[in-house]
């Protein structure tokens, strides 16, 4: 059996508010294998975003371990964590966070240029990815000229432009109407299955969650199989 794309073992996280301590994660165990899409559900405030930030090496846990592609990351230096995050993790948020002064294709090119690709290589891959989500003819448009669904599709392909092992998505359809959310979900599903990466998707959309390979629930600081 191949190594997990992502593994969290005994992860804890506590936030301090004055003299109070809020235990958000109490020993989370979670494993993601190559090619699977897993839903993470739970009420607002349960800690889903915190879990994603720790899984994506944006925050350090108080305890436990985080492995990405078999590499133990919890005790690495900030520079090494940044490198692994850049090379192996993609993020999609509820809001697209596209750079408004750049076109769709330039937004997708930027992370590739940062990773060291030439402008020609980055443009070719960006064009290919935008074509995969039906945006070839919108590639030169800036975000302000794209619909909400088109903006989110650009954000998704930007997240996978550097061929990550893991895609972490935090309410990726939360700002969209039901019809647009469905279209974006279908494109996300197609991309994940076509590229073989692994995806952990935090969502309140239970219909979307039921259509993924597994559903996990963050409950009382622990991850359990969702009913």
Phi, psi and omega per residue, in radians:
X1 nan 2.338 -3.116
X2 -1.265 2.782 -3.141
X3 -1.153 2.616 3.117
X4 -1.105 2.584 3.021
X5 -1.206 -0.599 -3.137
X6 -2.555 2.373 3.098
X7 -2.479 2.176 3.006
X8 -1.952 2.277 -3.095
X9 -2.294 2.019 3.081
X10 1.067 0.593 -3.039
X11 -1.312 2.258 3.088
X12 -2.155 2.625 3.076
X13 -2.676 2.191 3.136
X14 -2.171 2.364 3.074
X15 -1.909 2.478 -3.138
X16 -1.841 2.266 3.087
X17 -2.149 1.645 -3.038
X18 1.140 -2.120 3.124
X19 -1.603 -0.053 -3.128
X20 -1.608 2.602 3.031
X21 -2.050 2.257 3.128
X22 -1.961 1.900 3.137
X23 -1.468 1.840 -3.084
X24 -1.527 -0.790 3.105
X25 -2.069 2.234 -2.982
X26 -2.006 0.317 -3.123
X27 2.236 0.974 -3.039
X28 -1.327 2.267 2.979
X29 -2.020 2.258 -3.092
X30 -2.727 2.327 3.104
X31 -2.280 2.367 3.128
X32 -2.130 2.212 3.131
X33 -1.774 2.848 -3.070
X34 -1.014 2.310 3.004
X35 1.504 -0.028 -3.114
X36 -1.760 2.629 3.066
X37 -1.963 2.125 -3.050
X38 -2.104 2.298 3.084
X39 -1.585 2.443 3.038
X40 -2.057 1.974 -3.096
X41 -2.016 2.955 -3.110
X42 2.630 2.768 -3.099
X43 -1.184 2.804 3.042
X44 -1.001 2.385 -3.133
X45 1.538 -0.011 -3.121
X46 -1.286 -0.381 3.125
X47 1.972 0.280 -3.110
X48 -1.078 -0.779 -3.140
X49 -1.152 -0.675 3.088
X50 -1.053 -0.759 3.132
X51 -1.083 -0.767 3.128
X52 -1.116 -0.693 3.130
X53 -1.119 -0.667 3.101
X54 -1.226 -0.743 3.119
X55 -1.084 -0.590 -3.124
X56 -1.608 0.181 3.055
X57 1.164 0.411 3.036
X58 -1.492 -0.458 3.057
X59 -2.262 2.707 3.031
X60 -1.711 2.451 3.054
X61 -1.299 2.793 3.018
X62 -1.298 -0.527 3.140
X63 -2.715 2.895 -3.113
X64 1.572 -3.046 -3.069
X65 -2.309 2.652 3.070
X66 -2.213 2.186 3.098
X67 -2.116 2.295 3.061
X68 -2.095 2.055 -3.104
X69 1.056 0.552 3.118
X70 1.489 -0.026 3.138
X71 -1.693 2.143 3.088
X72 -1.277 2.095 -2.954
X73 -1.900 -0.258 -2.967
X74 -1.073 -0.572 -3.066
X75 -1.853 0.140 3.133
X76 -1.253 2.809 3.058
X77 -1.179 2.826 3.113
X78 -1.054 -0.661 -3.135
X79 -1.128 -0.740 3.127
X80 -1.199 -0.663 3.105
X81 -1.134 -0.677 3.098
X82 -1.105 -0.737 3.136
X83 -1.108 -0.797 -3.141
X84 -1.137 -0.713 3.115
X85 -1.081 -0.752 -3.126
X86 -1.128 -0.696 -3.010
X87 -1.535 -0.424 -2.950
X88 -2.252 -0.071 -3.090
X89 -2.228 2.342 3.036
X90 -2.036 2.564 -3.103
X91 -2.153 2.422 2.963
X92 -2.272 2.255 -3.106
X93 -1.931 3.029 -3.140
X94 -1.090 -0.680 3.048
X95 -1.765 2.460 -2.931
X96 -1.184 -0.520 3.137
X97 0.986 0.573 3.027
X98 -1.275 2.646 3.100
X99 -1.416 2.036 -2.959
X100 -1.168 -0.411 -3.087
X101 -1.473 -0.082 -3.140
X102 -1.966 2.644 3.092
X103 -1.269 3.008 3.115
X104 -1.005 -0.833 -3.086
X105 -1.170 -0.612 3.110
X106 -1.199 -0.638 3.072
X107 -1.077 -0.641 3.141
X108 -1.364 -0.489 3.117
X109 -1.271 -0.584 -2.972
X110 -0.958 -0.893 -3.136
X111 -1.104 -0.487 3.112
X112 -1.257 -0.684 3.102
X113 -1.129 -0.694 3.105
X114 -1.092 -0.600 -3.131
X115 -1.375 -0.112 3.034
X116 1.914 0.028 3.096
X117 -1.262 2.707 3.054
X118 -1.294 2.840 3.138
X119 -1.060 -0.679 3.139
X120 -1.133 -0.783 3.115
X121 -1.094 -0.778 -3.115
X122 -1.132 -0.704 -3.138
X123 -1.150 -0.724 -3.141
X124 -1.094 -0.778 -3.135
X125 -1.207 -0.705 3.119
X126 -1.069 -0.730 3.124
X127 -1.109 -0.714 3.130
X128 -1.113 -0.774 -3.115
X129 -1.163 -0.749 3.119
X130 -1.111 -0.622 3.082
X131 -1.117 -0.642 -3.131
X132 -1.105 -0.466 -3.140
X133 -1.895 0.353 3.010
X134 1.306 0.465 -3.074
X135 -2.075 0.362 -3.117
X136 -1.003 -0.697 -3.085
X137 -1.421 -0.105 3.135
X138 -1.896 0.152 -2.990
X139 -1.060 -0.586 -3.073
X140 -1.609 0.057 3.140
X141 -1.467 2.457 3.038
X142 -1.357 2.794 -3.076
X143 -0.923 -0.622 -3.124
X144 -1.113 -0.304 3.121
X145 -1.784 0.128 3.110
X146 -1.883 2.637 3.057
X147 -1.269 2.956 3.125
X148 -1.032 -0.735 3.126
X149 -1.160 -0.675 3.100
X150 -1.154 -0.709 3.101
X151 -1.052 -0.742 -3.109
X152 -1.213 -0.586 3.079
X153 -1.169 -0.659 3.052
X154 -1.091 -0.739 3.136
X155 -1.083 -0.649 -3.138
X156 -1.162 -0.838 -3.112
X157 -1.222 -0.531 3.023
X158 -1.059 -0.680 -3.112
X159 -1.147 -0.486 -3.115
X160 -1.855 0.150 -3.070
X161 -1.052 -0.578 -3.116
X162 -1.638 0.331 3.076
X163 0.939 1.079 -3.139
X164 -1.274 2.875 3.002
X165 -1.403 -0.593 -2.981
X166 -2.267 2.374 3.003
X167 -1.975 2.200 3.111
X168 -1.969 2.146 -3.066
X169 -2.185 2.221 -3.102
X170 -1.931 1.768 -3.107
X171 0.878 1.003 -3.025
X172 -1.165 -0.317 3.114
X173 -1.994 0.209 -3.005
X174 -1.137 -0.461 -3.109
X175 -1.681 0.134 -2.998
X176 -1.946 2.645 3.050
X177 -1.219 2.820 -3.019
X178 -0.963 -0.726 -3.108
X179 -1.168 -0.790 3.124
X180 -1.171 -0.684 3.113
X181 -1.036 -0.722 3.130
X182 -1.106 -0.762 -3.140
X183 -1.111 -0.747 3.133
X184 -1.143 -0.725 3.115
X185 -1.051 -0.757 -3.137
X186 -1.079 -0.698 3.108
X187 -1.171 -0.706 3.104
X188 -1.085 -0.807 3.130
X189 -1.044 -0.777 -3.127
X190 -1.088 -0.751 -3.120
X191 -1.143 -0.764 -3.127
X192 -1.073 -0.808 -3.101
X193 -1.212 -0.563 -3.129
X194 -1.284 -0.548 -3.059
X195 -1.704 -0.288 3.115
X196 1.359 0.178 3.080
X197 -1.361 3.036 3.130
X198 -1.901 2.500 -3.081
X199 -2.269 2.327 3.007
X200 -2.024 2.044 -2.978
X201 -2.101 1.948 3.047
X202 -1.434 2.236 -3.060
X203 -2.705 2.626 2.952
X204 -1.663 -0.112 -3.100
X205 -1.438 1.686 -3.052
X206 -1.199 -0.504 3.082
X207 -1.119 -0.767 3.075
X208 -1.101 -0.784 -3.083
X209 -1.032 -0.685 -3.102
X210 -1.171 -0.316 -3.086
X211 -1.646 0.012 3.095
X212 -1.575 3.044 -3.040
X213 -1.191 -0.628 3.097
X214 -2.532 2.742 3.040
X215 -2.174 2.213 3.079
X216 -2.034 2.599 3.117
X217 -2.113 2.319 3.033
X218 -1.597 1.938 -3.005
X219 -2.401 2.160 3.127
X220 0.935 0.638 3.061
X221 1.441 0.083 3.130
X222 -2.193 2.695 3.070
X223 -1.725 2.185 3.138
X224 -2.278 2.799 3.074
X225 -1.144 2.296 -3.107
X226 -1.338 2.520 3.132
X227 -1.243 nan nan
